[in-house]
Every structure is written in structure tokens, then in C-alpha cells.
Amino acid sequence: MKVVGPGDPGYDKDRQISNARFDYRPLAIYYCENAEDVATVIRKAHESKKTVRIRSGGHQHEGMCTADGVLLIDLSSINSIDCRVREGLVWIGAGAPLSKVYVDLWNQGYLFSGGGCGDVHVGGLTQGGGWGPVARQFGLTCDSLVGVEMVTANGAVVTISQDGGEEASGLLWALRGGGGGNFGVVTKFCFRLLPWVHAVYTDVIIKWGDEDLPNEDSLQQLVLNWIQLFPRDVDTSLTTFMRVGVVDPGGDRVVIGGRYLGAKTQAQDTMARLLAGQPRPRSADYPPSPTQHETMMATAEGSEPRLRELLGRRLATLPEYQPGPALLQRASAEGEPPVNLSETCLGIPIRHKISSGFARQQFDLTAVRALTSVIRNSRAVPGARQYLSLHCLGGMIANYGTGSAFAFRDRTVLLQYQAWWQPDAPQLDGPCIKWIESFRQNMAPYTDGAFINFVDRDIALSEYYKGSMAQLIKVKRHWDPDDWLRFEMSIPSK
């Protein structure tokens, strides 16, 4: 187990997380290689009366995966992928990045219902719920979870399966959407394998500029059409998002993107049907011409690493899903070309603030008018990118019943308010954070709840869990009665 502390080479880089707004200095960073290493750190923390934080990939948007003066348990080295085909299961380490998971399973003929960012790791994504590009067909990431290896708050290593009795079932229920770091340190997750039946997928991306939306009615009608039709469509092979932005260097006001589990012709037919009568996009071809990707089974374990990296990036990235700061490049190591920070999933810390809410079931034209009014009337913060992402729910997400702590199965749209700006521009923190909060407040009459994967410390904890909160407290009390695994937005034990 590698340990890095203040003064050690690499400490300043190792303590970074994805949100550059937070500059914490842990007492030590422990790169654990297995559950026994984690147990050792937990026992050390108890003996020294220190607290711990848990980091799988560092994508906790409010920086709660680390803190000043803590023992930081880093799980990135616990990244194995053990595919057990005969059992129909796969065990995945909490520190495995999605780009690796997608490629490994893809090469064996399976999908993974993960997120749309290859740099996100399995640990936090799964425990928060996990929305991604095949969610309408296969559910959230947590919906395939059937077991875990976990280190408890007192340092015991346990293996939990769904047929392990009431206590095991209760824990798995809580881990399916109850948020990371609450009940123990999960080191490995066991998922049901999802057979890759289609053998092809198609990425969809369509853009509208202001010239394509000449008046407010056209913008409102486009947004309302997506909200009313896309989440409810019978073709669950398609999972999409809609991005509505304040300004964009490329001139985009609205982007619809997503993934279709099928061929290009099928994707075109579905998109043309759903967008019938809507404003024509500025794309040269219409109906839109998506990009089809065939399976690449020849990309086996021994393949050239660069090819595997590129495949992983393609599989794990939804085009245009989360563009980063506007008009910014950052120099790489000496002698290398600059890195374009046009995406938020490159593993480079970027300052940002996000928030979320679920559309109420009657999210009508009045709500859409409030949404587009904020977008049209917002003043752009120079050097930042500000937008709203609408995530398509429905399909299998609605069909998993009460088997998880995720409390919003009846909703069809998840709103994510986003602002991203330069890592070295703290002067933009105030105006960008204010814009996010103002937007959320404007939409409050038409939304409620929040998504713990898109955590915002300004939203009450109960909003993330709603009717699941009381049961989550009971599970917490059983597995961590002393509330030792405690942080700013942890579930309390009473």
C-alpha cells in the first residue's frame, strides 16, 4: 500500500480532485490495493482518533471525498474486473474507471449501464444511482447491483449478497442510490451481466442555433416536445439528454444527444418520428444522420494499449454531454500539445458548480416558459459555460420498483444545472454559483427532490432521498451505529 503525505513527491497532485474549487490537504493519502488495506487504515484512524474520507475517482462535486487533516482512503488501485460468465455476474473494483469497465465487458459481449463520462469510477457512481447512455433499456447503474465486498466502520471485511438475509438485503437496498461513504467502504461491487444483444450502437447528436429558433415559441416548443415525448417513448433502445445553454462558442442553443442500441437506420427512424414538426436543426442532413459503431470483439485483452484507450473513451463518452469551460486551453507537460478543456471528463480538475431537481409529473408549458426565460435572459459569465442538462428517464428506470433507495422512479426528467469555468479563475466562483442557485430557485415551483450523484450542498439532505430517508437511517444505524463515517452530507444514524 502506497502512502503519500505532505512534503512527499507528488502530494500536491495526488490530493487534487475533479472540482478545482476545493484545495484540501489530507494528513495522508492511502492508495489501498485490497479490502485488507482499507481495514488497516480504518483501524489506524480509530487508534489515532482521526477521521477518514473515501475517494474512488474524485468526482464528488462538492469535494466531500476529501478534507483537511483526514486520512484519505483512495480506492483507485482496486480496479479489477472479474467476469464470471457461468454465474452471469461480474465483480468490479470500486476504483475502476468506466472507460476500462466498458471495454473489458464489451470485448466479452456485455454492456455496463454506467455513466456518460469515462473518467468517473464505479464506486461513487453506483452508490448514487448512476444515470447513463443505456439507462432506459437497462436501468440505472445501481439496478444491476447484487452484491458487495465492504469494510465496515469498525474495520471488518464482509461480503454481502442479495440472498444473504434481511440485513444483507437492507444494505444492498441502501447502496442502490443511498450515496457513497455512508454505510462502509465498498471495495468491490457485484453486478448482473447485461448481454450485448444488438452488437451495434449508434450515437446521436443534433444541434440548434438561435438562427434555427427565431422566436421564443420555437424554443419552448422544442423543449416541451422533448420533455413530453422522449422519456415516454416505447422504444427504450434510445436514451437521450437535452442541453439548453446560455451561450456557446459554436453557436449552439439546444443540443439533443444520446445513444441508440441498434443500427443507424433504426436510430434515424426513431429520431425523425420524435422530432416530427419541430424546428429544423442547422445540421446539413435531416433527418439527422447519427454515427453507427460496430462491435469490436477483435479488441481483445492483448490489444495495443492506445487502441483500447481510444475505444474506452468512445464507449464511455456521450458526444456533447458535458462540455467544459468555454474557449480555454491548458498547457500539458513540456513538449506536449495543449489539452483542450472542452470536456469535463478528461481527468483534469476544473472549477464547477452543479445542482439538480426532478421535474414534477405535470411539467407543462408554464414550466418550460420559466426554463427558457432564464436561459434567454441570463448574462453569460465570461470564461464560463452555463447550461441546463435534461436527462431522459422512463423505460426500465421506472420498472425497478422498491428495490433501491432511489426515490424518483415515477419521474421522467432529471434536471442538472451546470456551470464550468477555468481552474485558475476563482474570481468566477461567485457569479457562477449565484447563477446556478438563481436558476434552481426559478425552477423550484416545477421541480422537487435532487439527485445525489449531482450533489449540491445547498440542498437539504432529505430532498435527495424523500420517502427512503427513514429506512436509510435505520440501515446506517445498523452498520455504523456510532456515526463514525460522517461527513458534511452523510446519512445520520439517528
C-alpha positions in Angstrom: 0.0 0.0 0.0 1.5 3.3 -1.1 1.2 6.2 1.3 1.7 9.9 0.3 1.8 12.7 2.8 2.7 16.4 2.9 6.2 17.0 1.7 6.3 13.8 -0.3 6.9 14.0 -4.1 3.6 14.1 -5.9 1.5 15.1 -2.8 0.1 18.3 -4.3 -1.0 16.4 -7.5 -2.3 13.4 -5.6 -4.6 15.4 -3.3 -6.4 17.0 -6.3 -10.0 16.1 -7.1 -12.1 16.9 -10.2 -13.5 20.1 -8.8 -10.7 22.6 -8.7 -12.7 24.9 -6.3 -11.6 22.7 -3.4 -8.0 22.6 -2.3 -7.9 20.3 0.7 -4.8 18.9 2.4 -5.4 15.4 3.9 -3.0 14.2 6.5 -2.1 11.2 4.4 -3.3 9.5 1.2 -3.5 5.7 1.4 -3.6 4.0 -2.0 -5.3 0.8 -0.9 -4.8 -2.3 -3.1 -7.4 -4.5 -1.4 -10.0 -4.6 1.4 -7.4 -5.6 4.0 -5.5 -2.4 3.2 -8.7 -0.4 3.8 -9.3 -2.2 7.1 -5.8 -1.3 8.2 -6.4 2.4 7.5 -9.7 2.3 9.3 -8.1 0.7 12.4 -5.3 3.3 12.2 -7.8 6.1 12.1 -9.6 4.7 15.2 -6.3 4.4 17.1 -5.2 7.9 16.2 -8.7 9.4 16.6 -8.6 10.7 13.1 -11.5 10.7 10.6 -11.4 9.2 7.1 -12.7 10.2 3.7 -13.2 7.8 0.8 -12.2 8.6 -2.8 -12.9 6.3 -5.8 -12.3 8.7 -8.6 -12.6 12.2 -7.0 -15.7 13.2 -8.9 -17.7 14.2 -5.8 -18.9 17.6 -7.0 -18.8 19.3 -3.6 -15.4 17.9 -2.7 -16.7 15.7 0.2 -14.5 12.8 -0.8 -11.6 14.5 0.9 -10.9 17.2 3.6 -8.2 18.9 5.6 -6.4 16.7 8.1 -8.1 13.4 7.3 -6.8 10.0 6.4 -7.8 9.7 2.7 -8.7 6.2 1.6 -8.0 6.1 -2.2 -9.6 3.1 -4.0 -8.3 3.8 -7.5 -5.9 0.8 -7.3 -8.8 -1.6 -6.5 -9.9 -1.7 -10.1 -10.0 -5.3 -11.1 -12.9 -6.7 -13.4 -13.7 -10.3 -12.8 -16.3 -11.5 -15.3 -17.9 -14.8 -14.3 -19.9 -15.8 -17.3 -21.2 -19.1 -16.0 -22.7 -17.3 -13.0 -24.0 -14.3 -15.1 -22.1 -11.9 -12.8 -19.2 -9.5 -12.8 -17.2 -8.3 -9.8 -15.8 -4.8 -10.4 -13.4 -2.9 -8.1 -14.7 0.5 -6.8 -11.7 2.3 -8.3 -12.3 1.0 -11.9 -12.9 3.9 -14.4 -15.8 3.5 -16.7 -13.6 3.6 -19.8 -11.9 0.4 -18.6 -15.1 -1.3 -17.5 -16.9 -0.6 -20.8 -14.0 -2.0 -22.9 -13.4 -5.1 -20.8 -17.1 -6.1 -20.8 -17.6 -5.0 -24.4 -14.9 -7.4 -25.5 -16.7 -10.3 -23.8 -20.1 -9.5 -25.3 -21.6 -7.5 -22.4 -22.8 -3.9 -21.7 -22.5 -2.0 -18.5 -25.2 0.5 -17.5 -22.8 3.2 -16.4 -22.5 6.9 -16.9 -21.5 9.1 -19.8 -18.0 10.1 -18.5 -15.2 7.6 -18.8 -13.1 9.2 -16.1 -15.8 8.5 -13.5 -15.1 5.5 -11.3 -17.6 2.8 -10.4 -17.7 3.4 -6.6 -19.4 6.7 -6.3 -21.5 6.3 -9.5 -23.1 3.1 -8.3 -23.9 4.2 -4.8 -25.5 7.4 -6.0 -27.7 5.6 -8.5 -25.9 6.2 -11.8 -27.7 7.6 -14.9 -26.1 6.8 -18.3 -26.5 6.3 -22.0 -28.3 2.9 -21.9 -30.4 3.6 -18.8 -33.8 3.4 -20.4 -33.0 -0.1 -21.7 -31.2 -1.5 -18.6 -32.0 0.9 -15.7 -29.6 2.9 -13.5 -26.2 1.5 -12.6 -27.4 0.5 -9.2 -30.2 -1.6 -10.6 -27.8 -4.4 -11.6 -26.1 -4.5 -8.2 -26.5 -7.8 -6.5 -23.5 -8.0 -4.0 -20.6 -6.1 -2.5 -17.3 -6.6 -0.7 -17.3 -3.9 2.1 -15.1 -2.8 5.0 -17.3 -1.8 7.9 -16.9 1.3 10.1 -15.0 -0.9 12.7 -12.6 -2.4 10.2 -14.2 -5.8 9.4 -14.2 -7.1 5.9 -17.6 -8.6 4.8 -19.1 -10.0 1.6 -22.8 -9.3 1.1 -25.1 -11.0 -1.4 -28.7 -10.4 -2.1 -29.7 -13.8 -0.8 -27.8 -13.2 2.5 -30.9 -12.5 4.6 -32.7 -9.4 5.8 -29.6 -7.4 6.9 -27.8 -8.0 3.6 -30.9 -7.1 1.6 -31.3 -3.9 3.6 -27.7 -2.9 2.9 -27.9 -3.6 -0.8 -31.2 -1.6 -1.0 -29.4 1.3 0.7 -26.3 1.1 -1.5 -28.6 1.3 -4.6 -28.9 5.1 -4.6 -28.2 5.9 -0.9 -25.0 7.7 -1.7 -21.3 6.8 -1.2 -19.4 6.6 2.1 -22.4 6.2 4.4 -22.5 2.6 5.5 -19.0 1.3 5.0 -16.2 1.4 2.4 -17.3 -0.7 -0.5 -14.2 -2.1 -2.3 -15.9 -4.3 -4.9 -19.3 -4.5 -6.5 -21.0 -7.5 -8.0 -23.4 -6.8 -10.9 -25.6 -8.9 -13.1 -24.1 -9.2 -16.6 -26.0 -7.5 -19.3 -25.7 -9.4 -22.6 -24.8 -7.3 -25.6 -27.6 -8.5 -27.9 -27.6 -5.7 -30.5 -23.9 -5.9 -31.5 -24.1 -2.3 -32.7 -24.9 1.1 -31.2 -25.5 4.5 -32.7 -24.6 7.8 -31.2 -27.0 10.7 -31.9 -26.2 14.4 -31.8 -28.4 17.2 -33.2 -27.9 20.9 -32.7 -30.0 24.0 -33.0 -28.6 27.6 -33.0 -30.6 30.8 -32.4 -31.0 31.2 -36.1 -32.9 27.9 -36.1 -35.1 29.1 -33.3 -36.2 32.5 -34.4 -38.6 33.2 -31.6 -39.4 32.2 -28.0 -42.3 29.9 -29.1 -40.0 27.8 -31.3 -37.5 27.2 -28.4 -40.3 26.5 -26.0 -42.0 24.0 -28.3 -38.7 22.1 -29.0 -38.0 21.8 -25.2 -41.6 20.8 -24.5 -41.6 18.2 -27.3 -38.5 16.5 -25.8 -39.9 16.5 -22.3 -43.3 15.1 -23.3 -42.2 12.5 -25.9 -38.7 11.2 -25.4 -39.0 9.8 -21.8 -42.3 8.1 -22.6 -41.5 6.6 -26.0 -41.9 2.9 -26.3 -38.5 2.5 -28.0 -36.3 2.1 -24.9 -33.3 1.4 -27.1 -32.9 5.2 -27.2 -31.6 7.2 -24.1 -31.1 10.9 -24.7 -30.3 14.2 -23.0 -31.1 17.7 -24.0 -28.7 20.6 -23.3 -30.0 24.1 -23.3 -27.3 26.7 -23.0 -26.9 30.4 -22.2 -24.3 30.9 -25.0 -21.9 28.6 -26.7 -18.7 29.3 -28.8 -20.1 27.1 -31.6 -23.4 29.0 -31.6 -25.5 26.1 -30.2 -28.5 27.0 -28.1 -30.0 23.4 -27.9 -28.3 20.1 -28.3 -30.0 16.7 -28.2 -27.6 13.8 -27.9 -27.8 10.2 -26.8 -27.2 6.6 -27.7 -29.3 4.1 -29.6 -28.8 0.4 -29.0 -29.3 -0.5 -32.7 -28.4 0.4 -36.2 -28.2 3.8 -37.8 -31.4 3.4 -39.8 -33.3 2.5 -36.7 -32.0 5.5 -34.8 -32.8 7.8 -37.7 -36.4 6.5 -37.9 -36.9 6.9 -34.1 -35.4 10.4 -34.0 -37.4 11.6 -37.1 -40.6 10.3 -35.6 -40.0 12.0 -32.2 -38.9 15.3 -33.8 -41.7 15.5 -36.4 -43.0 19.0 -36.7 -40.1 20.5 -34.7 -37.8 23.3 -35.9 -35.2 22.1 -38.4 -31.7 21.9 -36.9 -28.7 23.5 -38.6 -27.3 20.1 -39.4 -26.8 19.8 -43.2 -28.6 16.5 -43.2 -32.1 16.0 -41.9 -33.5 13.7 -40.7 -30.3 13.5 -38.7 -27.5 11.1 -39.7 -26.1 9.5 -36.5 -22.8 7.7 -36.2 -23.0 4.0 -36.1 -20.4 1.9 -34.2 -20.0 -1.8 -34.8 -18.8 -4.1 -32.1 -15.0 -4.6 -31.9 -14.6 -8.0 -30.5 -11.1 -8.2 -32.0 -10.0 -5.6 -29.5 -9.1 -8.3 -27.0 -7.1 -8.2 -23.8 -3.7 -8.2 -25.6 -4.6 -5.3 -27.9 -2.4 -2.3 -28.3 -3.0 0.0 -25.2 -3.6 3.1 -27.2 -6.4 1.4 -29.2 -8.0 0.2 -26.0 -7.8 3.7 -24.6 -9.5 5.2 -27.6 -12.2 2.5 -27.7 -12.8 3.1 -24.0 -13.1 6.8 -24.5 -15.6 6.4 -27.3 -17.7 3.9 -25.4 -17.8 6.0 -22.3 -18.4 9.4 -23.8 -21.7 10.7 -25.0 -20.9 13.4 -27.6 -21.6 16.9 -26.3 -22.9 15.5 -23.0 -20.8 17.7 -20.7 -18.7 20.4 -22.4 -16.3 22.1 -20.1 -15.3 25.8 -19.8 -15.6 27.9 -22.9 -12.6 29.0 -25.0 -9.9 27.6 -22.8 -6.8 25.5 -23.3 -4.4 24.4 -20.7 -0.7 23.6 -21.3 0.3 20.0 -20.7 3.7 18.7 -19.8 6.6 20.4 -21.6 6.9 19.3 -25.2 3.3 18.1 -25.4 0.4 19.8 -27.2 -2.1 21.7 -25.0 -5.0 20.0 -23.6 -8.4 21.3 -24.7 -10.7 21.7 -21.7 -13.8 21.5 -23.8 -14.9 18.4 -21.9 -15.4 17.7 -18.2 -14.3 14.1 -18.4 -10.6 14.3 -19.2 -9.3 13.8 -15.7 -8.3 17.4 -15.4 -9.5 19.4 -12.4 -12.0 22.2 -13.5 -13.8 24.6 -11.3 -17.6 24.0 -11.4 -20.9 24.1 -9.6 -23.9 21.9 -10.3 -27.3 21.3 -8.9 -30.3 19.2 -9.7 -34.0 18.6 -9.4 -36.7 16.2 -10.8 -39.4 17.6 -13.0 -42.8 17.3 -11.3 -45.2 15.0 -13.2 -47.1 18.0 -14.5 -44.1 19.8 -16.1 -46.1 21.7 -18.7 -45.7 24.7 -21.0 -45.7 27.1 -18.0 -42.7 25.3 -16.6 -40.9 25.3 -19.9 -41.5 29.1 -20.3 -39.8 29.6 -16.9 -36.9 27.5 -18.0 -36.4 29.2 -21.4 -36.9 32.6 -19.8 -33.9 32.0 -17.5 -31.8 30.8 -20.4 -32.7 33.7 -22.7 -32.3 36.4 -20.0 -29.1 35.2 -18.4 -26.0 37.2 -18.8 -23.1 35.0 -19.7 -20.1 34.9 -17.3 -17.0 35.4 -19.5 -14.8 32.4 -19.5 -17.5 30.0 -18.2 -20.1 27.8 -19.8 -23.6 27.8 -18.3 -26.3 25.4 -19.2 -29.1 23.1 -18.2 -29.0 19.3 -18.9 -32.2 17.5 -19.1 -31.8 13.7 -18.6 -34.3 11.3 -20.1 -35.7 8.8 -17.5 -38.6 6.4 -18.0 -38.2 3.0 -19.6 -36.6 0.4 -17.3 -35.7 3.1 -14.8 -39.4 3.2 -13.9 -39.7 -0.6 -13.6 -37.4 -1.5 -10.8 -40.0 -0.8 -8.1 -38.9 -0.6 -4.5 -35.7 -2.5 -4.8 -33.5 0.6 -4.2 -33.2 3.7 -2.2 -33.6 5.8 -5.4 -36.8 7.6 -4.7 -37.8 9.0 -8.1 -38.9 6.1 -10.2 -42.1 7.8 -11.1 -40.3 10.8 -12.7 -39.5 11.2 -16.4 -37.0 14.1 -16.4 -34.0 14.9 -14.3 -32.7 18.5 -14.5 -29.0 19.2 -13.9 -27.9 22.9 -13.6 -24.3 23.3 -14.6 -21.6 25.9 -14.7 -17.9 25.2 -15.6 -15.0 27.6 -15.6 -11.3 27.8 -15.6 -9.3 26.0 -12.9 -7.3 29.2 -12.2 -10.2 31.6 -12.1 -11.5 31.8 -8.5 -13.0 35.2 -9.3 -15.7 33.5 -11.3 -16.8 31.3 -8.4 -19.3 33.9 -7.0 -21.1 34.8 -10.2 -21.3 31.2 -11.5 -22.5 29.8 -8.2 -25.1 32.6 -7.9 -26.3 31.8 -11.4 -26.8 28.1 -10.5 -28.7 28.9 -7.3 -30.9 31.5 -9.1 -31.8 29.1 -11.9 -32.7 26.4 -9.4 -34.9 28.8 -7.4 -36.7 29.9 -10.5 -37.5 26.3 -11.3 -38.5 25.3 -7.8 -42.3 25.6 -8.4 -42.0 23.0 -11.1 -39.4 20.6 -9.6 -38.6 18.8 -6.3 -36.1 16.4 -4.9 -32.4 16.2 -6.1 -30.0 13.5 -7.4 -27.2 12.6 -5.0 -24.8 11.9 -8.0 -25.2 15.6 -8.8 -24.8 16.7 -5.2 -25.3 20.3 -4.1 -24.5 21.2 -0.5 -27.2 24.0 -0.6 -30.0 21.4 -0.9 -31.3 19.7 2.2 -30.2 16.1 2.6 -33.8 14.9 2.8 -34.6 16.2 -0.7 -32.2 13.6 -2.2 -33.9 10.6 -0.6 -37.5 11.7 0.1 -39.5 8.7 1.3 -36.4 6.5 1.5 -34.8 8.6 4.2 -36.2 6.9 7.3 -35.1 3.5 6.1 -31.7 4.7 5.2 -31.3 6.0 8.7 -32.2 2.5 10.0 -29.6 0.9 7.8 -27.0 3.4 8.8 -27.8 2.7 12.5 -27.2 -1.0 12.0 -23.9 -0.8 10.1 -22.4 2.4 11.6 -24.2 2.9 15.0 -21.7 5.5 16.2 -22.0 7.6 13.1 -18.2 7.3 12.6 -18.4 7.5 8.8 -19.6 11.1 8.9 -19.1 14.0 6.5 -21.0 17.1 5.5 -23.9 15.4 3.8 -23.7 11.9 5.2 -26.8 10.0 6.3 -27.1 10.3 10.1 -27.6 7.2 12.3 -30.5 8.8 14.2 
